[in-house]
Amino acid sequence: MTDTDALRDQILAEIAAAASPEALESVRVAAMGKSGSVTALLKTLGGMDPEARSEAGPRFNGLREAVTAALAARKIDLETAALNARLIAERQDMSLPAAVAAAGTIHPISQVMDELAEIFADLGFAVASGPEIETDWHNFTALNIPESHPARAMHDTFYIAQSPPEGKLVLRTHTSPVQVRTMMSQAPPIRIIAPGRVYRSDSDATHTPMFHQIEGLVIDRGITLAHLKWTLETFVKAFFEVDDVTLRLRPSYFPFTEPSVEVDVGCSWAGGKLSIGGSDSWMEILGSGMVHPRVIAACGLDPAEWQGFAFGTGVDRLAMLKYGMTDLRAFFDADLRWLKHYGFSAFDVPTLSAGVGA
């Protein structure tokens, strides 16, 4: 056996006996380091004559390759053993209950919908719903909207390609068809709110093709504009949680109400921040009016006997005003970072006693 063979057997035995990564590293340095035994042999090749170098070179390089391969294999064995030991030590009983914090949050639109339902339920209003794909008659004709009205134009309304026998189909542009369906199916007196998704062909920082709206309807005998004003004042005070509320009713025009009024709420911009209350400035929040006699008649009721009022506002807009959101498009971006910032805990159930936004 040559000296090279003896050295290889010695180093390989030391590698095999290394019981830890640290021990293996010591063997590697002793053999392959700058002053290692294998390195020393390789350095002697430079001082040999060509004949001796051609004879010693293959043996020395074979020694280096054998040691390098043994070191790599032993390193893998040690790392695998260490990993297996760690996995055994870190075993967990998955049958034990885990206390994980709730990660989900309630979307601001859902929260505001619940707040509105809580407020109007206290005023005796029921929640009504209807289809989002409506007939042209329910969406326009029954609401006294003439054929020539701009709202019927395709640049404002999404029409469905298929037209059944009952007429054209549209994605509803407001939740007013729910009022029509309720008056046709339910005998007065009627007190409902109709929240839901609506669709219009518009998109910018304050408009989206799909948004949320809530409308209210009261049908009874002897209903006047004073009842409407009191209802809206009570709603605004409860929703914005302020007592100093001033409403301004401005004459306007809607085909389905007569008279029609736009409603502004008093506010201030002290320090550049919007605050509801007072009368330093005004902000429009909704449209309303007395239900047009033609709408009452179209739903099969006698306008000489029954009167009522209706109002409508954007739920998204109310959320922006109350909670300080600036861009309506972010409501529909499905960005979890935005939702974690503006979202509500699943346990934040709106109640009038605690304040609907508590």
C-alpha positions in Angstrom: 0.0 0.0 0.0 1.4 3.4 -0.9 1.5 6.4 1.4 -1.3 8.0 -0.7 -3.6 5.0 -0.2 -2.8 5.0 3.6 -3.6 8.7 3.8 -6.9 8.3 1.9 -8.0 5.4 4.1 -7.2 7.5 7.2 -9.1 10.5 6.1 -12.1 8.5 4.9 -12.2 6.8 8.3 -12.1 10.1 10.1 -14.9 11.4 7.8 -17.1 8.4 8.5 -16.5 8.8 12.3 -17.5 12.5 12.3 -20.7 12.6 14.4 -21.6 16.3 13.9 -21.2 19.1 11.2 -18.6 20.7 13.4 -16.5 17.5 13.6 -16.8 17.0 9.9 -15.6 20.6 9.3 -12.5 19.9 11.4 -11.7 16.8 9.3 -12.2 18.9 6.1 -9.8 21.7 7.3 -7.2 19.1 8.4 -7.3 17.5 5.0 -8.3 20.2 2.5 -7.5 23.4 4.2 -4.5 25.7 3.4 -2.3 23.6 5.6 -4.1 20.3 5.2 -2.4 17.0 4.4 -4.0 16.7 0.9 -3.2 20.2 0.1 0.4 19.7 1.1 0.7 16.7 -1.2 -0.7 18.7 -4.1 1.8 21.5 -3.5 4.7 19.1 -3.9 3.8 18.6 -7.6 5.3 21.9 -8.5 8.8 20.8 -7.5 8.8 17.4 -9.2 10.4 16.6 -12.5 8.0 15.9 -15.3 8.3 12.1 -15.1 7.7 12.1 -11.3 4.8 14.6 -11.7 3.1 12.4 -14.4 3.2 9.4 -12.0 2.2 11.3 -8.8 -0.3 13.6 -10.3 -3.1 11.1 -10.9 -2.7 9.6 -7.5 -2.8 13.0 -5.7 -5.8 14.2 -7.7 -7.6 10.9 -7.1 -7.0 11.4 -3.4 -8.5 14.9 -3.5 -11.6 13.7 -5.4 -12.2 10.8 -3.1 -11.9 13.0 0.0 -14.2 15.7 -1.5 -16.9 13.2 -2.5 -16.7 11.6 1.0 -17.0 15.0 2.7 -20.1 15.9 0.6 -21.8 12.6 1.2 -21.2 12.7 4.9 -22.5 16.3 5.1 -25.8 15.2 3.5 -26.1 12.3 5.9 -25.5 14.6 8.9 -28.0 17.2 7.7 -30.7 14.6 7.0 -30.2 13.1 10.5 -30.4 16.5 12.1 -33.6 17.4 10.2 -35.2 14.1 11.1 -34.3 14.7 14.8 -35.8 18.2 14.7 -39.0 16.9 13.0 -39.5 14.3 15.7 -38.8 16.8 18.5 -41.2 19.4 17.0 -44.1 17.0 16.7 -47.4 18.7 17.6 -50.8 17.2 18.6 -53.0 18.6 15.8 -56.1 17.5 17.7 -55.6 20.2 20.3 -57.7 23.4 19.8 -55.8 26.3 18.4 -56.5 29.9 19.4 -56.2 31.7 16.0 -57.2 35.4 15.8 -60.0 36.0 13.4 -58.5 37.4 10.1 -61.7 38.2 8.3 -63.3 41.7 8.4 -66.7 43.1 7.4 -66.7 45.2 4.2 -67.7 48.9 4.9 -70.6 48.5 2.5 -72.0 45.5 4.4 -71.5 47.4 7.7 -73.4 50.5 6.4 -76.2 48.3 5.0 -76.6 46.8 8.5 -76.5 50.3 10.1 -79.2 51.6 7.8 -81.4 48.5 8.4 -81.0 49.0 12.1 -82.0 52.6 12.0 -85.1 52.2 9.7 -86.2 49.0 11.5 -86.5 51.2 14.6 -88.8 53.5 12.6 -91.0 50.6 11.6 -89.6 50.0 8.1 -89.3 46.5 6.7 -86.5 45.4 4.3 -87.6 44.5 0.8 -85.7 43.1 -2.1 -86.2 42.4 -5.8 -84.4 41.1 -8.9 -81.3 42.8 -10.2 -82.3 42.0 -13.8 -85.5 43.9 -14.3 -88.1 44.5 -17.1 -88.1 47.9 -18.8 -91.6 48.3 -17.5 -90.7 47.9 -13.8 -87.5 49.9 -14.1 -88.8 52.8 -16.2 -92.4 52.8 -17.4 -94.1 52.1 -14.1 -92.0 54.9 -12.6 -93.4 57.5 -15.0 -90.1 57.7 -16.9 -91.0 58.5 -20.6 -89.5 56.8 -23.6 -87.5 59.9 -24.5 -85.9 60.2 -21.0 -82.0 60.2 -21.2 -81.9 57.5 -18.5 -83.2 55.0 -21.0 -80.3 55.7 -23.4 -77.7 52.9 -23.8 -74.9 55.2 -22.7 -76.6 55.2 -19.2 -78.2 51.8 -19.0 -77.1 48.2 -19.4 -79.6 46.4 -21.6 -79.8 42.6 -21.8 -79.6 41.2 -25.3 -82.5 38.8 -24.9 -86.0 40.3 -24.8 -88.7 38.1 -23.3 -92.4 38.6 -24.2 -92.9 41.0 -21.2 -90.4 43.5 -22.7 -86.8 44.5 -22.6 -84.6 43.5 -19.8 -82.1 45.8 -18.1 -79.7 45.7 -15.2 -81.7 47.8 -12.8 -80.5 51.4 -12.6 -82.0 52.0 -9.1 -83.9 49.9 -6.5 -87.1 51.8 -7.3 -88.5 48.7 -9.1 -88.6 47.0 -5.6 -91.1 49.8 -4.6 -93.2 49.1 -7.6 -93.3 45.3 -7.0 -94.1 45.9 -3.3 -97.0 48.2 -4.1 -98.4 45.7 -6.6 -98.1 42.7 -4.2 -98.8 44.2 -0.8 -101.8 46.2 0.5 -101.1 49.6 2.1 -100.0 50.8 4.5 -96.5 50.2 3.3 -93.2 51.2 5.0 -90.1 49.6 3.4 -86.5 50.2 2.6 -85.0 48.6 -0.5 -81.2 48.2 -0.3 -79.2 46.5 -3.1 -76.9 46.6 -6.0 -77.7 48.8 -9.0 -75.9 49.4 -12.4 -75.2 52.4 -14.5 -72.7 53.0 -17.3 -70.4 55.4 -15.5 -66.9 55.2 -13.9 -64.7 57.7 -12.1 -63.5 58.5 -8.6 -67.1 59.0 -7.4 -69.0 56.7 -9.8 -68.7 53.0 -10.6 -70.7 50.8 -13.1 -72.0 48.8 -10.1 -72.8 50.5 -6.8 -75.2 50.2 -3.9 -78.3 52.1 -3.2 -81.0 52.3 -0.6 -84.5 53.6 -1.2 -87.3 54.1 1.2 -91.1 54.1 0.5 -94.1 55.0 2.7 -97.6 54.6 1.4 -100.5 55.5 3.6 -103.4 57.8 4.0 -102.7 61.5 4.8 -98.9 61.3 4.2 -97.3 64.8 3.6 -93.9 66.3 2.9 -93.6 67.0 6.7 -93.5 63.2 7.3 -90.7 62.9 4.8 -88.7 65.7 6.4 -89.0 64.2 9.9 -88.0 60.7 8.7 -84.9 62.0 6.9 -83.9 64.2 9.9 -84.2 61.2 12.2 -82.3 59.0 9.9 -79.4 61.5 9.4 -79.1 62.1 13.1 -78.9 58.4 13.9 -76.5 57.5 11.0 -74.0 60.3 11.5 -74.5 60.1 15.3 -74.9 63.9 15.7 -77.8 65.8 17.2 -77.1 69.2 15.5 -78.4 68.3 12.1 -79.9 70.8 9.7 -81.5 69.7 6.4 -82.2 71.9 3.4 -84.8 70.7 0.9 -84.3 72.2 -2.6 -87.0 71.8 -5.3 -85.9 69.4 -8.0 -87.3 67.1 -10.6 -87.7 63.3 -10.6 -90.3 61.6 -12.9 -91.5 59.4 -10.2 -92.1 62.0 -7.5 -94.1 65.3 -7.4 -93.1 67.5 -5.7 -89.4 66.4 -5.8 -86.7 67.7 -3.5 -82.9 67.3 -3.2 -81.8 67.1 0.4 -78.7 68.8 1.6 -77.2 68.3 5.1 -75.4 71.1 7.0 -71.7 70.5 7.5 -68.4 72.2 8.1 -64.9 71.9 6.6 -62.9 73.1 9.7 -59.2 72.2 9.2 -60.0 70.7 5.8 -62.0 67.8 7.5 -65.7 67.2 6.8 -67.9 67.3 9.8 -71.7 66.7 9.7 -73.6 69.3 11.7 -74.3 73.0 11.8 -75.0 75.1 8.6 -71.6 76.6 7.6 -71.7 74.7 4.4 -74.1 72.2 2.6 -73.6 68.8 1.0 -76.2 67.0 -1.1 -76.9 63.5 0.3 -80.1 62.2 -1.3 -83.1 62.8 -3.5 -86.7 62.4 -2.4 -90.3 63.6 -2.9 -93.9 62.6 -2.8 -94.7 59.6 -4.9 -96.2 60.7 -8.2 -99.9 59.9 -8.5 -99.2 58.2 -11.9 -96.8 55.7 -10.1 -99.4 54.9 -7.5 -102.0 54.4 -10.2 -99.7 52.2 -12.3 -99.3 49.9 -9.3 -103.0 49.4 -9.0 -103.7 51.8 -6.1 -106.1 54.8 -6.0 -104.0 58.0 -5.7 -107.1 59.8 -4.4 -107.0 57.5 -1.4 -103.3 56.7 -0.9 -100.3 59.0 -0.8 -96.7 58.5 0.1 -93.1 59.6 -0.1 -90.0 58.0 -1.4 -86.3 58.8 -1.0 -83.0 57.3 -2.3 -79.3 57.6 -1.7 -76.1 55.8 -2.5 -74.9 53.5 0.3 -71.3 53.8 -1.0 -71.5 57.6 -0.8 -72.8 57.4 2.8 -69.9 55.2 3.7 -67.4 57.6 2.2 -68.9 60.6 4.0 -69.1 58.8 7.4 -65.8 57.0 7.4 -63.6 59.3 5.4 -63.0 57.3 2.2 -62.0 59.3 -0.8 -62.2 57.0 -3.9 -65.3 54.9 -4.6 -63.3 52.6 -6.9 -61.3 51.2 -4.0 -64.5 49.7 -2.6 -64.5 47.2 -5.5 -60.7 46.5 -5.9 -60.7 43.5 -3.6 -57.5 44.8 -2.0 -57.1 43.1 1.4 -54.8 45.9 2.6 -57.6 48.4 2.1 -60.1 46.1 3.7 -57.9 45.5 6.8 -57.6 49.3 7.1 -61.3 50.2 6.7 -63.0 46.9 7.5 -65.0 46.2 10.6 -64.8 43.4 13.1 -67.4 40.7 12.6 -68.5 41.4 16.2 -69.3 45.1 15.5 -73.0 44.6 15.2 -74.8 48.0 14.7 -77.2 48.9 17.6 -78.9 52.2 18.3 -78.2 51.9 22.0 -74.4 51.8 21.4 -74.4 54.0 18.3 -74.7 52.3 15.0 -71.0 53.1 14.1 -69.6 52.0 17.5 
